[in-house]
Structure formats: C-alpha cells, structure tokens
Amino acid sequence: MSQTITDPAEAAAELSARVSRAKRVVFFGGAGVSTASGIPDFRSVDGLYHQKLAYPPETMLGHDFYLTHPEEFFDFYRTKMIALGAKPNQAHRKLAELEREGKLTAVVTQNIDGLHQLAGSKNVLELHGSVHRNICQECGKVYSAEWIMDTTGVPRCPACGGRIKPDVVLYGEALDDRVVSESIRQIARADMLIIGGTSLVVYPAAGLVEYFRGDDLVVVNRDATPADSGASLVCQCDIAKAFDF
C-alpha cells in the first residue's frame, strides 16, 4: 500500500531510510527538479505554458518552428531555455553525493540545463539533450551555451558558415536510441527508482519508468502523477527539501 507524505522533513527522513536500505538507486527526473534553482517548469501555475507568449511554447520548441521561424526560435531559446546563472539546488547536490557513495547508479533526466553535472553527477543520461551543446549542422563543431548567448539572431558557425542547432530534442524529433537504451538498462536493474519533479505526461520519456522491476518505487513531486498509484512512497512536497538529508 502506498504511503503519502506532504511534510518535507518527514519526506526527507523516510527517503533517507529507504535509500540506506537500497543497493542500486536510479533517479528519473524532470523540470520540477530545477524549479528551486530558478528555472521555470512547463505545466505548473508558474510554468512556461501559463505565460503570455507570441506562440505556445510547444510550438516554439518544435523542429518545424526551428526550421521556419529561426529568429523567433533563437529568441525564445536564449531568453527561456538557457539559464546560465542557475545553480544546483539540494536535490542536485544530494543525488551527486549518493552517486559518490555508490548508492545511485544513474540520473535519467528530461532536463536540458546541465545542473546535475554542475552538482557533480557523472552518469547523467540526458533524454532531451543539453543547452550546453550547440552543433553546426555542416561541420559538426560544438559551441557552448555561453557562445550562443553572445550571438544575436540566427547563429552561424564561424568556421564554415553552417547553421547552428541546439543539441536538444525538439517536438517532432526522436530521442537518441543509445541514451534511451542505457536509461532502460539502468532502470531495469535498479531495486529503487525515485521519480522526481516530473508530471510523467511527456512521452516517450515518461514511458521508461515502466521498465522498473524493483521493490521500491518512490515519487517526489508537488502534484499528483500517473505513477502515484503504483508507488510505495509518494512525497507531495518541495523536492529540494525532500532531498535535504
């Protein structure tokens, strides 16, 4: 039977106890992990989907929009998707610590902000890519997010003049097969899966949690998710505070 906790301190204590008993923990996370770092998510009250924009966010993050409206795409990308001033929060730091201790085997993330790596996590599987890699479509040269922020309009490769594309998975594009396969392998081998900061409505990424065969499924998310009914523990509270142990 599922246990539901809403108090962050109680959630942290219970999460700590469960992690200490586990042997192979995998974390599957989404945008809610980074909201405590000042990066807005998509679907919450304060998320991007509730902001007044010229086009819906899902339109501007589409492959077709990138091709047909490159100026508007990069304006949105620079102002809404790149957050160079953001710092890892307690959730990012604790996950990196658990990896160093040998408890956590992988972070599977839908986020593109690179905060898990900045916190020190090594085995991070980025389902949707990263803003920190921007690739020339002609010669393959890779440019940083900082470089993109120093450009205006549609960035072009100084080396060959080719068009730059962020190494992020846009709507209408497929996930990287190698990243998906390794994510499935890690999730299937885990005895504890922590789902955090995600509404689990974006597919195919959300479908990966169905490969979990372990005993302890934990959901840490402010709002209800489709996985709650099958979870052994549901923490409906601030994720950064839940990982304060």
C-alpha positions in Angstrom: 0.0 0.0 0.0 1.3 3.4 -0.9 2.4 5.8 1.8 1.8 9.6 1.1 3.8 12.3 2.9 3.3 16.0 2.5 5.7 17.3 5.2 9.2 17.9 3.7 11.0 17.0 6.8 9.1 13.7 7.1 9.7 13.0 3.5 13.4 13.6 3.8 13.6 11.2 6.8 11.7 8.5 5.0 13.6 8.9 1.8 16.9 8.7 3.7 15.8 5.5 5.4 14.8 3.9 2.1 17.9 4.9 0.2 20.1 3.5 3.0 18.4 0.1 2.5 18.7 0.1 -1.3 21.6 -1.2 -3.3 21.0 0.2 -6.7 19.1 3.5 -6.9 18.2 5.3 -10.1 16.7 8.8 -10.3 14.3 9.8 -13.1 13.7 13.5 -13.1 12.0 16.4 -14.9 11.7 20.1 -14.9 10.5 20.2 -11.3 14.0 19.3 -10.1 15.3 22.7 -11.3 12.5 25.0 -10.2 14.2 25.5 -6.8 17.2 26.7 -8.9 15.0 29.4 -10.5 14.3 27.6 -13.8 10.6 27.6 -14.6 8.9 24.3 -15.5 6.3 23.9 -18.1 3.0 22.9 -16.6 2.7 24.3 -13.1 0.9 27.5 -12.3 4.2 29.5 -12.8 5.4 27.4 -15.7 6.1 28.4 -19.3 2.7 27.1 -20.5 0.9 29.8 -18.4 3.0 32.7 -19.7 1.7 35.0 -22.4 4.0 34.4 -25.4 3.7 35.1 -29.1 3.4 31.4 -29.8 2.7 28.4 -27.5 6.0 27.0 -26.0 5.3 23.6 -27.5 5.2 25.3 -31.0 8.4 27.3 -30.5 10.2 24.1 -29.3 9.2 22.2 -32.4 11.5 21.1 -35.2 9.3 22.7 -37.8 9.4 26.1 -35.9 13.2 25.9 -35.7 13.3 25.5 -39.5 10.6 28.0 -40.5 11.0 30.7 -37.8 14.7 30.5 -36.8 14.8 34.1 -35.5 11.9 33.6 -33.2 13.2 30.2 -32.2 16.5 31.5 -31.0 15.0 34.5 -29.3 12.9 32.0 -27.2 15.8 29.7 -26.8 18.1 32.4 -25.4 15.5 34.0 -23.1 13.6 31.0 -21.8 15.7 27.9 -22.2 19.3 29.0 -21.3 19.8 29.9 -17.6 23.5 30.4 -17.2 23.1 31.9 -13.7 21.2 28.9 -12.3 23.0 26.9 -9.6 22.3 23.3 -8.4 19.9 23.0 -5.5 19.8 20.5 -2.7 18.2 17.8 -4.8 21.0 18.0 -7.4 23.7 18.0 -4.7 22.3 15.1 -2.8 22.0 13.0 -6.0 25.6 13.7 -6.8 26.5 12.7 -3.2 24.6 9.4 -3.4 26.4 8.6 -6.6 29.8 9.2 -5.0 28.8 6.9 -2.1 28.0 4.2 -4.6 24.2 4.2 -3.9 23.0 5.9 -7.1 23.9 4.3 -10.4 22.4 6.8 -12.8 20.4 10.0 -13.2 17.9 9.8 -16.1 16.8 13.4 -16.8 14.4 15.1 -19.1 16.1 18.4 -18.3 18.5 20.2 -20.6 20.1 22.6 -18.1 23.2 20.6 -17.1 22.7 21.3 -13.4 23.1 17.6 -12.5 26.6 17.6 -14.0 27.3 21.0 -12.4 26.5 19.5 -9.0 29.0 16.7 -9.6 26.9 13.8 -11.0 28.8 11.8 -13.6 26.4 9.2 -15.0 23.7 11.5 -16.3 21.5 10.3 -19.2 20.0 13.3 -20.9 16.9 12.2 -22.7 16.3 15.6 -24.2 19.8 16.8 -24.8 21.5 19.8 -23.3 21.7 23.6 -24.0 25.4 23.3 -23.3 26.0 21.6 -26.7 25.1 23.6 -29.9 26.2 21.9 -33.0 27.0 23.2 -36.5 24.8 21.3 -38.9 27.6 21.5 -41.6 30.9 20.8 -40.0 29.8 19.4 -36.6 31.7 21.9 -34.5 30.2 22.2 -31.0 29.5 25.6 -29.3 28.7 26.3 -25.7 25.6 28.0 -24.3 27.8 31.0 -23.4 28.8 31.3 -27.0 25.1 31.2 -28.1 24.2 33.9 -25.6 26.9 36.2 -27.1 25.3 35.9 -30.5 22.3 37.6 -32.0 19.7 36.5 -34.5 20.3 33.0 -36.1 23.8 31.9 -35.0 26.1 30.7 -37.8 29.3 28.7 -37.4 32.4 31.0 -37.7 34.4 28.1 -39.1 32.2 27.2 -42.1 29.1 29.4 -42.0 26.8 26.5 -41.3 23.6 26.8 -39.2 23.8 26.0 -35.5 21.3 23.8 -33.9 21.0 23.2 -30.1 21.6 19.6 -29.2 18.2 19.4 -27.6 15.3 17.1 -28.7 12.6 19.3 -30.2 9.0 18.3 -30.6 8.8 16.2 -33.7 12.3 14.7 -33.2 13.2 11.3 -31.9 15.1 10.6 -28.7 18.7 9.3 -29.0 18.5 5.5 -29.2 21.7 5.0 -27.2 20.5 7.2 -24.4 17.1 5.5 -24.3 18.7 2.0 -24.3 21.1 2.8 -21.4 18.2 4.5 -19.5 16.1 1.4 -19.8 19.1 -0.8 -18.7 19.7 1.3 -15.6 16.1 1.5 -14.6 15.5 -2.3 -15.2 18.5 -3.1 -12.9 17.6 -0.8 -10.1 16.0 -2.0 -6.9 14.8 1.5 -6.1 13.6 4.1 -8.6 13.0 7.7 -7.5 10.8 9.7 -9.8 11.1 13.4 -9.1 9.9 16.7 -10.4 8.0 15.4 -13.4 4.3 15.2 -14.3 5.1 12.0 -16.3 3.0 13.2 -19.3 5.7 13.7 -21.8 6.2 10.6 -23.9 8.2 8.6 -24.9 10.4 9.7 -21.9 7.8 9.1 -19.3 7.2 5.5 -20.6 10.7 4.5 -19.5 9.7 4.2 -15.8 7.5 1.2 -16.8 10.8 -0.8 -17.2 11.3 -0.7 -13.4 11.1 -4.2 -11.8 12.4 -3.3 -8.3 10.7 -3.3 -5.0 10.7 0.4 -4.0 9.1 3.0 -6.4 9.2 6.5 -4.9 7.6 9.6 -6.4 8.7 13.0 -5.2 6.5 15.7 -6.9 4.4 18.6 -5.8 1.4 17.4 -7.8 -0.1 14.0 -8.4 1.4 11.8 -11.2 0.2 8.7 -13.0 2.8 6.7 -11.1 1.4 7.5 -7.7 -1.0 4.6 -7.5 1.8 2.1 -8.1 4.4 3.8 -5.8 5.4 2.5 -2.3 6.0 6.1 -1.3 4.6 9.4 -2.6 6.1 12.7 -1.3 4.0 15.6 -2.4 6.3 18.4 -1.3 9.2 20.6 -2.4 11.8 18.3 -4.0 14.8 20.2 -2.8 13.6 19.9 0.8 12.8 16.2 0.4 16.4 15.6 -0.5 17.7 17.5 2.5 19.2 14.5 4.3 
